[in-house]
Amino acid sequence: DFVEGNIHHKALLISLSVCSILLVLIIVFCYFRYKRQETRPRYSIGLEQDETYIPPGESLKDLIEQSQSSGSGSGLPLLVRK
């Protein structure tokens, strides 16, 4: 009876130790990941409100035609007209 109690006590102690070590490792990993993201520069588009994505000399129609002529599913229409 004493031997079984001692084995249960050792099993509990080992499992608590392993769980504690894993918890500490997870916390350290999350901390370093957070710090790395904090030091990484944040990128912004930096466009003024009156600037557009359409280059000069091109129209929206040209951009739509270019997007339909290449890539997977290029034969599918972008807009469906009725």
RAHU-V245848 format. One line per field, one symbol per residue. phi: phi as a letter, one per 30 degrees, with the letter a starting at -180 (. if undefined). psi: psi as a letter, one per 30 degrees, with the letter a starting at -180 (. if undefined). burial: + if it has 9 or more other ideal C-beta (glycine too) atoms within 8 Angstrom, else -. A space follows every 10 residues. Layout:
BEGIN
phi: ???
psi: ???
burial: ???
END
This chain:
BEGIN
phi: .ddddddddd dddddddddd dddddddddd dddddddddd dccbdidddd dbddddjccd ddddddddcb jdidddddbc cc
psi: eeeeeeeeee eeeeeeeeee eeeeeeeeee eeeeeeeefk kkklegklff llfklkflle eeeeeeffgl lkgffkkekk k.
burial: ---------- ---------- ---------- ---------- ---------- ---------- --++--++-- ---------- --
END
